[in-house]
Amino acid sequence: MSMTPLTSDELKALAVGLNKLAHNIWWTWDQEAQEIFQELSPRGWQNLYHNAVAVLHEVSDYELRVRLQDQDFARRVEKVLKSFDAYLNDQNTWTHQHAPALLKNPVAYFSAEFGFHETLPIAAGGLGILAGDHAKSASDVGLGFAGISLFYREGYFQQAINQDNWQTEYYTLLNPKNLPIEPVLDAKGEPLVCSVDITMTQVYFQAWRVNVGRNPVYLLDTNRPENPQHFRDLTLRVYGGDSTTRIMQEILLGIGGVRLLRALGVKPSVFHMNEGHAAFLTLELMREMIDEGKSAGEALALTKQQCIFTTHTPVEAGHDRFNAELMDYALHKFCTQIKLPFEDLLGLGRVHPKDAKEPFCMTVLALKASRAANGVSELHGSVSRHMWQSLYPKLPVDQVPIGHITNGIHLMGWMKGPVRRFWRKKLMAKVNEQAGASSGDTTRFLIANPEAHWDKAINAPDFWKQMTDPAFISDEEIWALRYKLRRELIEFARRRLLMQVQRHMEADFIAFEHLLNPDALTIGFARRFATYKRAPLIFQQLENVVKLARDQARPIQFIFAGKAHPRDDDGKRYIQHIIHLSKYSDMQGHLVFIENYDVHVARQMVSGCDVWLNNPRRPLEASGTSGMKAGCHGCLNLSILDGWWREGYDGTNGFAIGEDAHADTVEEQDRVDSANLYKALTEQVIPTFFDRDAQGIPRKWIHMIRRAMATLVPQFSTRRMVKEYTEKYYLTK
Ligand SMILES: *Cc1c(COP(=O)(O)O)cnc(C)c1O
């Protein structure tokens, strides 16, 4: 092997390549890429919360050049850059074969939030995470895709628990220079500036581009010197402020988003509204057509042909409603531009257009102005048809035009590092062993495309089918992986808990090095603390649960995390209750609450827990996605048969709480579900987990893990989901 030092041109190319790589979040789902940034500055990597752009800023140009003189390191960088390049330039994607029309004319996907990675905290919860995963998978399958959202320069709030165990919120300013975003520039190299009219004011905005693999996601930002301060702050926070801020943000998102795409010369083949927040985009499309001389009716019909809409929740508060005064105030100038009588405009957002008392509803507008609409699971589709039947008085409920596509997750993005490496090793071992005498499609594919495309192969259903074959992977290997992941989570929790209590100087109430038990059945619950998700449900039977937790032979323990909406005091009381139990009840040492839930905390938890608990008030959990993230790590679901789990559960691949039905009243539901939860835990979960053979292996438990992976992982992925959207909605009119 040649040991000649790299030329300065070669060094420069690698440095430029690394910078480009850091500005494309593709690196977040490539293990080797991640490790390069980590190795450049291990301490910086940790302190800067896994931020590749910031790590590169830590390292001087000189240091980078010197480090790249390490030939082994340089070769690894080169290899990563090559596979990045191959990914970007792949001309043989699923879209090339199945949807070539969507290569040039992209899907314009509007979402008020996008969750990509812990360094860009501009998502409030599942809706944003789903949008991020949708974007990542759209790139993976080669789909033309342009995302639209807002650049919230203070992001979503950070959670700190005070001495009364009460959630407090604080905000940190995001610095664009240290984020994987780039300013969108015009021909002169200046920020491209567009404008929308809000109230009577022309509000200017610029945009930031997040490179998501092959595709851009544009984040609109009103923090421009031309604007008065209150409009500069319009994009300060995710869902910040009251309904006035809300409607203004939505005008920017919908109307501004269309204007940005026009300014960029992007010609979408379809506009996809991820939730009603984006529905004002339909008004802008109508305005354009009315401007060209179409009648209002024609404009609506033509708009309808271009739009599709996904509704995400049956919870009332999830559907924005604005009264006529607010509409008039916020859209005053726009109304003069659209040349549509104000009453007619209001009618577009009403079930009964002439009912002056009915507020304007974004969901109604989205439904009226879309050629297709869907819920996010089978049950949610059906619930939504009932919910919106009044919009279609002539149709029986089962013919209300709202279908469903069940949500998924971006598998590569959610897999924890050691797990990515684990599966890759398994996959490649299989390829080597079978080379020449191959059977499955995955193997054949991999032999033709060695190493480089293992990320595609791992998404193939026939890869996961092998999970049920002990020759492919032994019980011992699975159990060893489970122990490793559980220990990593417990050590993560110990570090976090120590940091949490040091703030209050109450570090003496527990011995942190012994907090949580690496041998105990570890049950996780983490999501937004919306009350319908009933975080403390299990503790309705506190005395019994304490006994279970303190059982020396078969101990169980709980790890909780989650944020309550800043104005949701009931949710905050749930948090307070759980933390209180963790500190002052007999649950102490067997129950912890990790502060500041985010994508990073989520990844630790879904990988390290043995059981993922989900007990929403059915049918309010439209889909849920955190349980899907558990799958590829060998964590089993214990869940109400709501949302995705109603479709995923088959009796052998995890645990159900109760039946495929629910009681009529909230009180009855809570009572029945809590009893069923305790029953499932004591009659199924605990006995199976602790049923060990002579080697100490829980064979039945591991069999369930095998079944869970084989049946759930390929099905509940955004790769499957994006293909379904493409075939069902993006391509067909
Ligand atoms: C996956 C995820 C969610 C969504 O979880 P649900 O179970 O669908 O409520 C919310 N927040 C974060 C940070 C996540 O990673």
The ligand as a MOL file (V3000), in Angstrom:
LIG
                    3D

  0  0  0     0  0            999 V3000
M  V30 BEGIN CTAB
M  V30 COUNTS 15 15 0 0 0
M  V30 BEGIN ATOM
M  V30 1 C -41.0380 9.0680 17.7990 0
M  V30 2 C -41.1030 10.3150 18.5830 0
M  V30 3 C -42.3380 10.8530 18.9500 0
M  V30 4 C -43.6470 10.1870 18.6020 0
M  V30 5 O -43.9370 9.1810 19.5270 0
M  V30 6 P -45.4320 8.6120 19.6540 0
M  V30 7 O -45.2990 7.2820 20.2550 0
M  V30 8 O -45.9720 8.5420 18.2740 0
M  V30 9 O -46.1890 9.5580 20.4920 0
M  V30 10 C -42.3400 12.0380 19.6850 0
M  V30 11 N -41.2070 12.6550 20.0370 0
M  V30 12 C -39.9890 12.1560 19.7020 0
M  V30 13 C -38.7650 12.8890 20.1150 0
M  V30 14 C -39.9100 10.9760 18.9700 0
M  V30 15 O -38.7110 10.4990 18.6360 0
M  V30 END ATOM
M  V30 BEGIN BOND
M  V30 1 1 1 2
M  V30 2 1 2 3
M  V30 3 2 2 14
M  V30 4 1 3 4
M  V30 5 2 3 10
M  V30 6 1 4 5
M  V30 7 1 5 6
M  V30 8 2 6 7
M  V30 9 1 6 8
M  V30 10 1 6 9
M  V30 11 1 10 11
M  V30 12 2 11 12
M  V30 13 1 12 13
M  V30 14 1 12 14
M  V30 15 1 14 15
M  V30 END BOND
M  V30 END CTAB
M  END
